Amino acid sequence: MMPDKLLYKEAMDMLKKTSRTFYIPITFLESTMKKAVASAYLCMRAIDEIEDHETLDVKVKQRLLHETSKMLKGEFDKEAYAGLLEPYHASLATVSIRLGDWLDFCPRGSLELVKESTSEMAEGMAKWVGKNFQVVTKEDLDDYTYYVAGLVGVMLSDLWKENAGIETNRELAIGYGRGLQAVNILRNKDEDSVRGVQFFPNEWTRDDMFNYAEENLAKADEYIKSIHHKKILLFCKIPLALAYKTLNALKSGKEKMTRTEVEATVVEVQTES
């Protein structure tokens, strides 16, 4: 295991490289919580990069996700994981290869929760890889957005409870995650079409997806009302504010917010809090 200071630096550097939305909010959290949430994000990003890999065969991606899920259910064996990935090492993202390091980075008190949530997400991702990300019904959309985002909301709520004694509503936490993911779906629609994946249910228009996003973001608004811990509230408010601003940008014909707009939103939320 590498020295704590070096691992901390490398984990936070990787977080900054891989997260446009969550890096800044995570840095506002207190030390132990910061490490737990950063570790969780990196673990989930590790499997997300496998799920979204552009050249790996579908069956290979499913096997890697299923096997990783199994490994996370017990004592994680870094050597076994390295062996699993070894045939594909050259093409995999560093964040995926270093999953074991991100688990080492996690505070011991939160480790099992992070492993359990990442394991469940990997199983859900494997299912959707097998379906080639073809959403047909609203139930499909709810299922997909649960595994890739709603589950994150549940895990974070469990971390708030474990570390700060904060009780939140599970369904509202799922809605929070779904709302953020729906905004991503709207933002990436053209790119997804080129890749041959479909997250809009049959017969749904762009307006229908806007409604879905707004309904779930309304649940996120309710969710944060139960949080009275200043730093955790700030963490939750920033991605939510960015989601709303992104929706407005998309409605006005922009592809996304500019970096300047993102930075201004962060300052705005900090000032309000």
Secondary structure, 3 states (H helix, E strand, C coil): CCCHHHHHHHHHHHHHHHCCCCHHHHHCCCHHHHHHHHHHHHHHHHHHHHHCCCCCCHHHHHHHHHHHHHHHCCCCCHHHHHHHHHHHHHHCCHHHHCHHHHHHHCCHHHHHHHHHHHHHHHHHHHHHHHCCCECCCHHHHHHHHHHHHHHHHHHHHHHHHHHHCCCCCHHHHHHHHHHHHHHHHHHCHHHHHHHCCECCCCCCCHHHHHHHHHHHHHHHHHHHCCCCCHHHHHHHHHHHHHHHHHHHHHHCCCCCCCHHHHHHHHHHHHHHC
